[in-house]
Amino acid sequence: MEKITSFTIDHLRLLPGVYVSRKDHAGDAVVTTFDIRVTRPNYEPVMNTAEVHTIEHLGATFLRNHQAFKDQVLYFGPMGCRTGFYLLLTGDYESKDIVPLMKEMFQFIRDFEGEVPGAAAKDCGNYLDMNLPMTKYLADKYLREVLDQITQERLVYPAD
């Protein structure tokens, strides 16, 4: 069996960043899948499930309510390895095109106060697995260390 594309990326050289993972065609539409890599694979500890879950709830809520992008959002959710998230948008985008959107989203997450949207038994299958304080810490770290000073090496996958 052939390796899928995401398993061909050198995860030993991959830095936290915003990457185009793939582009697919659905009829006449282009769907761009982004790799929103929050921690460095195999070097940093992975995110705990509570933080991943909280980022998922807050990020999805933010994106699906965003004035400019809400109609392009197909999916926002975690990677199984717990080092980042996938964002699928309709449209043909490059990584740099969504850096402002990611800054807005992670600022929203960092500054969020109150009850996490959907963190109730009737709304979520695992609503108790949330950690807002640590989520806010991770969002601030990602903003400061990655998004606020993003470079080309954090926008394009490492070459073989």
Disulfide bonds with the S-S distance in Angstrom:
none
